Amino acid sequence: MISQFILPTNVQLRADSIHSEPGILYIDTSVCQTCSICPVCNKKSSKIHSRYSRTLLDLPISGHLSKVQLKARKYFCDNPECPRKVFTERFDCEIKPYYRRMIRSNDLLARMALELGGNTGAAISRYAGVPVSPSTILRVVKRLDIQPKKLTSGVIGVDDWAFKKGKTYGTVIVDLAKKEVVDLLPDRESATLSEWLKQHPEIKTVSRDRYGPYALGIKTGAPDASQVADRFHLLMNLGNATKRIFQSKGKELREAFTLYNQPKNKPAKTESAVQNMLQITEDILTTANISIDKLHKFEKVKDLYSKGSSIRQIAKTVKLTRTTVRKYTMMEKLVKRQAHTTTNLDAFIGFLMQEENRVKTYRELHKTTVEMGFNGKYTQFCNKMNELKNTQPALRPKSTGPILVKTWSPTRLSLML
């Protein structure tokens, strides 16, 4: 039963015992086959020379590292003409000479290596129960026998790829119709690409970059194939062409940007527009600094009262006193509470919003308003003016410095197109 569920079924092995250590499961096995084949002359032999122990890593079992301790044998070769007199026991599958793991365990590492690479594959292998180093992952990949595909769809892409970035480069060939890699060439020489294309006469279209040897290799190896630029380099060519055009039109661009950045003559505000601005400013100032929670409760009270709820029910629902609820129901809008030290600056807002007062300092405006009857202090005046400027950006003084002309470089203009 043990061999049926744990050991490979296509190998004649017998499990004798199982014992474990923390994280490791050992399976003691012996061989059931009666003879073996000499690796040199391929003759069968049943004469046993000696026995030896061999440890093979297998697939993990319930998260434990699995090690098969095999009692293998050595045989005499009966062929007198064979130069090999003694050879180790050979198996048809799953167990190869000099290997330290089962073939199925090696296949699992190969799939992980192809998907994840060296460092990431080694990190995931520890969680999969077959811990190996990044170097082992790379050795597994190098042993794989990957046969290149003989036929393609006829539409391929050619580009370079790095064995080691900045030092060694090769050529990658991609089937653009099937969206898969077809082959990897060891260098970027035109002769190598030309030889590969001669072996694939079905190639009709080749997408490539602007690398000269690729163009020469395609022309030599597939003279009838159409050469097209890939999407990236096509856009790059277009960008370079438009950039050269913009560079040749530098004077015209400067004139255009100068006209674009010139300040426009704005029409004077009419009396109705000023009155509307005053009304908006007054509304903002009277509702400023009200917390969101308080405003939400006010709106909730108005909504419940409009639906016919009593003052007592509203106070219980909103968690306010009945006096506050009654006051809210009588108000049209929620205004901020006036301080005890109020001033009469609101009477001078129309004067402060005039165009000629926008360039004056707070000190000058305060002196003028005091002469006109303002009853507050300079600090109160400054605070009120800051509120006005935050609510009405048009009140901020205009800059008297030189106008900076905003321009864009030819590279940025070409990218925008």
URZI-V754712 format. One record per residue. PSI is psi in whole degrees, 0 to 359 (999 if undefined). Layout:
PSI  PSI
//
This chain:
323  314  333  325  342  309  156  138  343  11  138  80  150  127  120  319  164  131  160  158  169  111  355  137  121  132  111  120  160  164  140  344  149  346  172  162  135  131  348  307  355  29  142  147  142  4  115  128  309  179  151  161  144  131  127  135  135  183  148  151  113  40  1  143  127  125  126  116  100  132  88  172  160  146  153  141  123  351  113  340  351  133  341  119  325  137  156  160  135  150  153  325  169  329  118  155  141  355  147  8  160  156  321  327  321  324  322  317  323  318  320  321  319  329  323  335  187  295  312  320  321  323  319  331  331  324  335  352  9  68  127  169  164  326  321  321  318  323  323  319  319  334  346  139  93  116  128  148  135  326  148  178  350  350  111  161  139  128  170  158  158  121  314  116  130  352  300  126  151  191  132  136  124  135  109  334  317  349  53  153  131  313  160  127  148  345  187  24  149  326  321  315  322  319  321  319  328  332  355  79  351  355  124  330  134  123  130  172  199  18  124  311  330  317  319  319  321  319  327  315  328  76  335  352  147  132  125  152  141  169  318  311  335  315  325  319  317  318  318  322  314  327  319  323  316  324  327  345  39  319  315  322  319  319  320  318  328  316  323  325  359  137  136  146  110  139  148  147  135  169  323  323  321  320  320  319  319  321  318  318  318  320  319  319  325  340  7  159  23  128  154  323  319  319  323  317  321  314  325  318  315  322  314  323  324  337  0  9  149  165  320  315  319  317  322  323  315  348  53  163  157  330  317  320  317  321  320  323  336  350  143  320  157  124  155  152  133  140  163  328  69  155  172  31  335  334  344  7  319  321  319  336  359  153  320  343  355  336  359  156  164  323  318  317  321  318  320  315  328  320  333  354  12  133  12  175  171  322  317  321  315  317  317  320  324  321  318  316  330  327  333  92  339  342  347  143  144  146  134  2  177  147  124  126  118  123  162  143  159  327  316  321  320  324  326  330  999
//
